[in-house]
Amino acid sequence: MSSLLVSLVVFGCAFGAAVAGIVLHGKLPEHHQDGESKDVVKLVMGLIATMAALVLGLLIASAHGYHHTQESEVQQLGVHIVQLDRVLARYGPDATETRDLLRQLVAAELERIWPSDRSATASAGPPPREAGEDLYEHIVNLAPKTEAQRFDRSRALQLLTALGETRRLLYEQASGSLSWPFLLILISWVVALFVGFGLLTRYNATVLAALFVGALSVAGAIFLIVEMNRPYSGLMQISSAPIRHAMAAIGQ
């Protein structure tokens, strides 16, 4: 389900609940609308509003932290790619084929995670196993002739291992940090809260506009939460610039 669709559903539920509360207000008996009854409703609404605000803040903070972590790991991948290419370049002409293979693998990863075809589906899943193994074998099969080349080969293997670990971490975290049951409970609290808003007022244009803005604000917050939990697609996707810059540096 897309972020926009989820937020529209939340908006519809919240605003619809407010309108239902206004309609219900006109049908309640008089003794249900006395001061004591309204005070109890206000107390319950205050309790629900506090819980909803806390959970909403927690979900936003969690989604932002997840998005930032993924962004940092992509930047780290770019740094490791450049470092690996520099080490292979320092090794000498014998590593030229290995550098070409590295460039091919990076290009394939870019197309898989950030496809140039907008209709294609982005995938942060693990890359084909053979690709990483081929690069590993190329580096292992290098025959160093000097102490410096032996050090460069060892360093290249370390960087390749770090690349694999970071890439695997990205894959394991790709499902996101959003708990849908948690979100559903929050939406149910919001619906109950907007029903209470409607119960405490009579219909007029100002009240309707205020309820509309309130429902829109909650839907916007839910949109941000869902969107940040999909870092490789949508409006807030992570930039591919670190990897593209790294690919451009390979071979130079």
PyMOL commands that set and color helices and strands:
alter all, ss='L'
color gray80, all
select helices_A, chain A and resi 3-27+30-32+35-91+93-113+129-140+147-173+180-199+205-228+241-249
alter helices_A, ss='H'
color red, helices_A
deselect
rebuild
show_as cartoon
